[in-house]
């Protein structure tokens, strides 16, 4: 069940294929165990082991260290004041391709359990506060007797401390460093400012890095949480800008050598480079609304050096856009949650909606309540995966050439076809910066009230009227796919008549039942207020052109309450749209990601054309099948703990998966495939997407477009 493959298209035909690992026998997993990434065998699950397994994956994916060059709990003799003692190294790293013995040991990693975060930011420790822990790392590296045993790391997945041993004729000195070399000895942007030596980020490690940067500014520098957040975004934006400039042949400015962060002269040099870079960023985007004239990097030299040294080693342009988007979303979501019923959409629900609506590269996508940009990010990820499938490289890391080509396509798509809007100016700004990290452009994110549109006084209304008009009042519209999770709740009612008046011919009516027949009838009176989600049903439908598709998150009441008000909205939906699907979600979906205890349904619609509506008026309603599903499990429980599938005897069910990384071996760049085992997440949503497309193949919709029978990107 475990094997390792190496594929090198540049290898001569007469060179023998590398051997594969023996098949592991992991078929099930007992409670309290996890699967070791190095051996693919069960290992006891402890908080410390969870950290160690994350670091092993980072060493493989980011530092290009082959799994067979690592070992867990490797024992060596260590000199102490009381004589020699035998100590174990949590992760031992050996010279590439060498035997696992002390003479070949090159790096040591010491791990510890991750501290409990609670609700407070974890303050990062300094090297001076870690003297006893770092002394242990120094003992494992040894003195001058082991000159090639050079690099050490101590981490608990919150703090990361690198040290380098320098051996001289007088003994060994140990120096704090901001990073350590890649497997072949090259140092990332630590010492040599070269685009080729940046590394692609491992998804979980990128989230840790973003979190560390924010925590340092907030926890160590004492800045308010929101100020710390924006300072980090300014630097992230500058990092992306610098990468683009380097690709065009300009010198790199966003870097920190391994020694600069640790003395005043080095930190001042970093400050000078970044200040100059950020001024260029503001000039470039002066008309975009992303930056204000008085925006500045307000961090201390120490904090600025820390963040630059954390971000600089990564090639964010080469990093998978899903990894960047998820890291960004996690950071934004914890900082910009609003109080206007803004329930940020869980990732699993977002992906299901994208899979079912399947936006294409020639289709215009809109989220009129974009929040932190989850649907926009997922759309770009979806299209990126389609591009990889065209090249037959889905699941593989992008080559630099592929990354550049995909970036160009995603940038054009974002400029021409991707739109968002939100009432909150901070979310508008944050979402535009999110799109920039994914597609090298801020895209089209408008500051406006989508319910008041096409009226309103906010800054984005005029441009939105030009680019994404409503498909009504004689205008055909341009939006092909609309995805949205509108604000919910009767506690944030819409009672402004200038807004409600736009909906009086649709959902903003009073409905009642005829006492004799029980039929639904319209009252001559009108409601003085309505919940925003009720109005957003009509607004979403009005925004897509005839034949366009809608995916909207709604509280269950609209679709199930027997009262005349909600039945009136359902009647409006059936009058204007074909219902493609309805997927009911469990309460856990929003409890974990949005801290909201609410039952929701994902409703998928296709707007009827004028001819289809006329035909129904003349010949009566058309009967057609509707896909309906109830998700019982979404991969986690109410506390956010992952849920796994189990066999009848209670054992965890295991699946085989494959990961690929490009390693430099013998001067050649080779694709390294590693097959491993893992417990199967108990999540109904991917299966629901699959079943939807099976259903759609069997039951076409009236006037069905060919893409509605094409399988979604899984």
SVG drawing of the C-alpha trace seen along z (x, -y; Angstrom):
<svg xmlns="http://www.w3.org/2000/svg" viewBox="-65 -60 107 66">
<polyline fill="none" stroke="black" stroke-width="0.4" points="0.0,0.0 3.1,-2.2 5.5,-2.9 7.7,-5.6 8.3,-6.3 10.7,-8.6 10.2,-9.8 12.8,-11.8 12.0,-12.7 15.7,-13.7 17.1,-10.4 18.8,-8.3 16.9,-5.2 19.7,-2.9 19.6,-4.2 17.9,-1.7 14.6,-2.8 14.9,-3.5 13.6,-0.8 10.3,-1.2 9.5,-0.7 8.0,2.5 4.3,2.5 3.2,1.6 0.4,3.6 -1.7,0.8 -5.3,2.0 -6.9,0.5 -6.0,-1.8 -6.7,-1.3 -8.0,-4.1 -5.2,-6.3 -2.9,-5.8 -2.0,-7.7 0.0,-6.8 3.6,-7.7 4.5,-9.7 8.0,-8.2 7.2,-4.5 3.4,-4.4 3.0,-2.3 0.9,-3.0 2.4,-5.2 0.9,-6.3 -1.0,-9.5 0.1,-12.1 0.2,-15.9 3.9,-15.8 3.6,-13.2 1.1,-15.4 3.7,-18.2 6.5,-15.8 4.4,-14.4 3.6,-17.9 7.3,-18.8 8.3,-15.7 5.8,-16.6 7.3,-20.2 10.8,-18.8 9.7,-16.7 7.6,-19.3 9.4,-22.5 13.0,-21.5 13.0,-18.7 14.4,-16.2 13.6,-12.6 11.7,-10.4 14.5,-7.8 17.0,-10.4 15.0,-10.9 14.5,-8.8 12.5,-9.2 13.9,-8.6 17.4,-8.1 19.7,-7.4 23.2,-8.9 25.8,-9.3 25.9,-12.8 28.6,-14.3 27.3,-15.9 28.8,-17.2 28.1,-13.8 29.7,-11.9 28.3,-10.3 24.5,-9.7 22.4,-8.1 19.7,-10.5 17.1,-10.2 16.7,-12.7 13.0,-13.3 13.8,-13.7 17.3,-12.9 18.3,-14.0 21.2,-12.2 23.4,-13.0 21.3,-12.2 21.3,-8.5 23.6,-7.6 23.3,-4.9 21.6,-5.9 24.5,-6.2 25.9,-8.9 28.7,-9.8 26.2,-10.6 23.9,-12.7 23.6,-16.3 20.6,-17.9 18.6,-17.4 15.0,-18.4 13.6,-18.5 9.8,-18.8 7.4,-19.5 3.6,-19.5 1.8,-22.5 0.7,-24.9 -3.0,-25.4 -4.1,-28.6 -7.4,-29.2 -9.0,-32.4 -5.9,-34.5 -3.0,-35.0 0.1,-32.9 3.0,-35.2 6.1,-34.0 9.2,-33.4 12.6,-34.7 15.9,-32.8 17.0,-34.0 13.9,-32.6 14.7,-29.2 18.2,-28.6 17.5,-25.2 15.7,-23.9 18.4,-25.2 21.1,-23.7 19.5,-20.4 19.7,-20.9 23.3,-22.0 24.1,-18.8 22.6,-16.7 24.7,-18.6 27.8,-17.9 31.0,-19.8 33.9,-20.1 34.1,-16.3 31.1,-16.4 31.9,-19.3 29.3,-18.2 26.5,-17.9 25.6,-21.5 21.9,-22.5 19.4,-22.2 15.7,-23.1 13.5,-23.2 9.7,-23.7 6.3,-23.2 4.5,-24.3 4.2,-27.8 7.8,-28.7 10.6,-27.8 14.2,-28.2 17.0,-27.4 20.6,-27.2 23.8,-26.7 26.9,-25.2 30.2,-26.8 33.2,-24.6 36.6,-26.3 40.0,-25.2 38.9,-26.6 35.7,-24.7 32.1,-25.0 30.0,-28.2 26.2,-28.2 24.4,-31.0 20.7,-31.7 19.4,-31.7 16.0,-32.6 16.0,-29.5 18.1,-26.6 19.2,-25.2 17.3,-23.1 18.3,-19.5 21.0,-20.1 22.6,-22.8 21.2,-25.8 19.9,-28.4 16.5,-30.0 16.4,-33.8 18.3,-33.6 21.7,-34.4 21.4,-34.5 18.8,-36.7 17.7,-34.4 14.2,-33.5 15.3,-30.0 16.0,-29.3 12.7,-30.2 10.5,-27.3 6.9,-26.3 4.9,-26.4 3.4,-23.3 -0.3,-24.2 -0.3,-23.6 3.0,-25.3 1.8,-28.4 -1.1,-28.7 1.3,-28.4 3.5,-31.1 0.7,-33.5 -0.5,-32.9 3.0,-33.4 3.4,-36.7 0.1,-38.0 0.7,-36.7 4.1,-38.4 2.7,-41.8 -0.3,-41.5 1.2,-39.5 4.8,-40.6 4.4,-44.2 1.2,-44.9 -0.6,-46.2 -4.4,-45.9 -5.6,-42.8 -7.1,-44.7 -4.0,-46.9 -1.7,-43.9 -3.9,-42.2 -3.6,-45.1 0.1,-45.5 0.6,-41.9 -1.5,-42.3 0.5,-45.3 3.7,-43.2 2.0,-40.2 0.9,-42.4 4.5,-43.9 5.9,-40.3 3.6,-39.4 4.5,-42.7 8.2,-42.0 7.8,-38.5 6.2,-39.9 8.9,-42.5 11.6,-39.8 9.9,-37.8 10.2,-40.8 14.0,-41.1 14.1,-43.5 16.3,-42.9 14.6,-41.3 13.9,-43.6 11.7,-41.5 14.3,-39.4 16.3,-39.0 19.6,-37.3 20.0,-34.7 21.8,-37.1 20.1,-40.5 17.1,-39.9 19.5,-39.6 21.3,-43.0 20.4,-46.7 22.4,-47.2 20.7,-44.2 17.2,-45.2 17.8,-48.8 18.8,-47.4 15.5,-45.4 13.6,-48.5 15.1,-50.6 14.4,-47.9 10.8,-47.3 9.9,-51.0 11.1,-51.7 9.2,-48.7 5.9,-49.6 6.0,-53.1 6.2,-51.6 3.3,-49.3 1.1,-52.3 2.0,-54.2 1.1,-51.2 -2.3,-50.8 -3.1,-54.5 -6.4,-54.3 -7.6,-50.9 -8.7,-52.0 -6.6,-49.2 -4.2,-51.7 -4.6,-55.1 -2.0,-57.9 -1.2,-57.7 -0.8,-53.9 2.6,-53.0 4.6,-50.1 4.2,-51.0 6.0,-48.0 9.2,-48.2 12.4,-47.2 12.4,-44.0 8.8,-43.0 9.4,-44.0 12.5,-41.9 10.6,-38.9 7.8,-39.0 10.1,-39.5 12.3,-36.6 9.1,-34.4 7.6,-35.3 10.7,-35.8 11.8,-32.2 8.5,-31.3 7.7,-31.5 4.1,-32.4 3.7,-32.6 4.6,-28.9 2.7,-27.8 -0.6,-26.1 -3.4,-28.7 -5.6,-26.6 -2.9,-26.6 -2.6,-30.4 -6.3,-30.9 -7.0,-28.7 -4.2,-30.3 -5.4,-33.7 -9.1,-32.8 -8.2,-31.5 -6.4,-34.6 -9.0,-37.0 -11.9,-35.1 -10.6,-35.4 -10.0,-39.1 -12.9,-40.5 -16.0,-38.7 -18.8,-41.2 -21.9,-41.8 -24.4,-42.2 -25.3,-38.5 -22.1,-37.8 -21.6,-34.1 -18.5,-33.2 -19.2,-30.2 -17.4,-26.9 -14.9,-25.6 -16.7,-22.3 -20.0,-24.1 -18.2,-26.5 -16.5,-23.6 -19.8,-21.7 -21.5,-24.8 -18.6,-25.3 -18.6,-21.6 -22.3,-21.6 -22.4,-24.9 -19.1,-24.2 -18.2,-27.7 -16.2,-27.8 -13.4,-30.0 -15.7,-31.9 -18.4,-32.5 -18.9,-35.5 -19.1,-34.8 -20.5,-37.1 -20.8,-37.0 -22.8,-40.0 -22.1,-39.4 -18.5,-38.3 -17.3,-38.7 -13.7,-37.4 -13.9,-36.2 -14.4,-32.4 -16.5,-31.8 -14.2,-33.9 -11.1,-32.1 -12.8,-28.7 -13.8,-29.7 -10.1,-30.5 -9.0,-27.2 -11.7,-25.3 -10.5,-26.8 -6.8,-26.2 -7.6,-22.5 -9.3,-22.4 -6.2,-23.9 -4.0,-21.3 -6.4,-18.6 -6.0,-19.9 -2.2,-19.4 -2.6,-16.0 -0.8,-17.3 -3.6,-17.5 -2.2,-16.6 1.4,-17.5 3.3,-20.6 3.3,-23.3 6.5,-23.8 7.6,-27.5 6.5,-27.6 3.0,-26.2 2.7,-28.5 3.4,-31.5 0.9,-30.3 -1.8,-29.6 -1.3,-32.9 -1.7,-34.8 -5.0,-32.9 -6.3,-33.5 -5.4,-37.1 -7.3,-37.6 -10.2,-35.8 -10.2,-37.8 -10.1,-41.1 -12.8,-40.2 -15.1,-37.7 -14.7,-37.6 -16.8,-40.0 -17.6,-40.5 -19.4,-43.1 -19.8,-43.8 -21.3,-46.5 -18.2,-46.3 -15.3,-48.3 -12.7,-46.3 -14.0,-43.1 -13.9,-44.6 -10.3,-45.6 -9.3,-42.2 -11.0,-40.3 -9.2,-42.3 -5.9,-41.6 -6.9,-37.9 -7.5,-37.8 -4.2,-39.5 -2.4,-36.7 -4.1,-34.1 -4.2,-35.8 -1.8,-38.8 -4.6,-41.3 -7.1,-42.8 -10.0,-41.8 -13.3,-43.6 -14.6,-43.9 -17.1,-46.7 -18.0,-48.5 -21.8,-48.7 -25.1,-47.6 -26.2,-44.8 -29.9,-45.1 -30.0,-48.8 -28.3,-48.2 -28.6,-49.6 -29.0,-52.6 -26.8,-53.6 -24.2,-56.1 -21.2,-53.8 -18.1,-54.0 -18.6,-50.8 -22.1,-51.4 -21.3,-53.4 -18.7,-50.9 -20.8,-47.9 -23.7,-49.3 -21.4,-49.4 -19.8,-45.9 -22.5,-43.7 -26.0,-45.3 -29.1,-43.5 -30.7,-41.4 -34.0,-43.3 -35.6,-46.5 -34.6,-45.6 -31.0,-44.8 -29.9,-41.3 -27.3,-40.9 -23.8,-39.4 -23.6,-37.2 -23.6,-33.5 -23.1,-32.1 -24.0,-33.7 -22.8,-32.2 -23.7,-33.8 -24.2,-33.3 -26.3,-36.4 -26.6,-37.8 -29.4,-36.0 -31.8,-37.0 -34.9,-38.9 -32.6,-40.8 -31.1,-42.7 -34.4,-43.6 -34.5,-45.7 -37.0,-48.5 -35.8,-51.2 -38.6,-51.8 -36.0,-52.9 -34.7,-49.4 -38.0,-47.5 -39.5,-49.4 -37.2,-47.5 -38.8,-44.2 -42.5,-45.1 -43.3,-43.2 -41.5,-40.2 -41.0,-38.9 -41.7,-42.1 -45.4,-41.4 -47.8,-40.2 -49.2,-36.8 -52.2,-35.2 -54.5,-32.2 -58.0,-32.3 -60.2,-31.2 -62.5,-29.2 -60.1,-27.6 -56.8,-27.8 -55.1,-29.2 -52.2,-31.6 -53.3,-35.2 -51.6,-38.6 -52.7,-41.1 -53.3,-44.7 -51.0,-45.7 -47.2,-45.6 -44.7,-44.5 -42.8,-47.3 -39.7,-45.2 -38.2,-41.9 -35.3,-39.7 -32.3,-40.2 -32.1,-36.6 -35.7,-36.9 -34.8,-39.8 -31.5,-38.3 -33.4,-35.4 -35.0,-37.8 -31.8,-39.9 -29.7,-36.8 -32.2,-35.7 -32.4,-39.2 -28.7,-39.4 -28.1,-36.3 -29.0,-36.4 -31.7,-34.0 -30.2,-30.5 -27.8,-31.6 -27.2,-29.5 -27.5,-30.5 -26.2,-28.9 -27.4,-30.4 -27.1,-29.5 -30.5,-29.9 -31.8,-29.1 -34.1,-26.1 -37.2,-28.1 -37.6,-29.7 -37.8,-26.3 -39.7,-24.4 -41.9,-26.7 -45.6,-26.2 -46.5,-29.9 -47.8,-32.0 -44.8,-34.4 -42.2,-31.7 -44.6,-29.9 -44.9,-33.1 -41.1,-33.2 -41.1,-29.6 -43.7,-30.4 -41.6,-33.3 -38.6,-30.9 -40.6,-28.3 -42.1,-31.0 -38.7,-32.4 -36.4,-29.4 -35.8,-25.7 -34.7,-24.1 -31.5,-22.2 -30.8,-20.9 -31.4,-21.3 -28.8,-20.1 -29.6,-20.3 -26.6,-20.7 -26.2,-19.6 -25.8,-22.2 -22.1,-21.3 -21.4,-23.0 -21.7,-26.6 -21.0,-26.0 -17.3,-25.3 -16.3,-27.8 -18.8,-30.6 -19.8,-30.0 -23.5,-30.0 -26.0,-27.4 -28.3,-27.3 -29.6,-24.7 -29.1,-25.7 -29.8,-24.5 -27.8,-25.0 -30.3,-25.9 -29.3,-25.6 -31.3,-27.3 -31.3,-28.0 -33.1,-31.1 -35.8,-30.5 -35.7,-32.1 -38.6,-34.3 -39.7,-31.5 -39.7,-28.9 -41.9,-31.2 -44.3,-31.8 -44.5,-28.1 -45.4,-27.4 -48.0,-30.1 -49.6,-28.7 -49.3,-25.0 -49.1,-24.8 -46.2,-23.9 -43.7,-21.3 -42.9,-18.4 -39.2,-17.6 -37.0,-15.7 -35.1,-17.7 -31.9,-16.5 -32.3,-16.5 -29.8,-15.4 -29.3,-15.6 -25.7,-15.7 -25.4,-14.0 -21.6,-14.3 -19.3,-17.1 -16.0,-15.8 -16.0,-17.3 -18.1,-17.4 -19.5,-20.4 -16.2,-21.0 -14.3,-21.0 -12.7,-17.6 -12.2,-15.6 -14.6,-12.7 -13.3,-9.5 -15.1,-6.5 -15.0,-3.3 -15.5,0.3 -18.1,2.4 -15.6,3.3 -14.8,-0.4 -11.5,-0.5 -10.6,-3.5 -11.0,-2.9 -7.8,-3.6 -7.3,-4.9 -4.2,-5.2 -3.2,-8.6 -0.3,-9.9 1.8,-13.0 4.3,-14.3 7.2,-16.7 10.1,-17.7 13.5,-17.0 17.0,-17.9 18.8,-14.6 22.3,-14.4 21.8,-17.7 18.6,-16.6 15.0,-17.8 13.0,-14.7 9.3,-14.1 9.1,-12.1 5.9,-10.3 5.1,-9.0 2.2,-6.7 0.9,-6.7 -2.1,-5.7 -4.5,-7.9 -7.9,-7.6 -10.9,-8.4 -12.7,-11.6 -16.4,-11.1 -17.7,-13.8 -20.8,-13.4 -20.3,-16.6 -17.9,-15.2 -20.1,-12.2 -23.1,-14.5 -21.4,-16.4 -20.6,-13.2 -24.2,-11.9 -25.5,-15.2 -23.7,-14.8 -24.8,-11.2 -28.3,-12.4 -28.0,-15.1 -26.7,-12.6 -29.9,-10.6 -32.4,-13.5 -31.6,-16.4 -33.2,-19.7 -35.6,-21.4 -33.6,-23.4 -30.4,-21.9 -27.1,-23.3 -24.4,-20.7 -22.2,-21.8 -25.0,-20.8 -24.2,-17.1 -20.5,-17.5 -18.9,-16.2 -17.8,-18.7 -14.2,-19.2 -13.7,-16.9"/>
</svg>
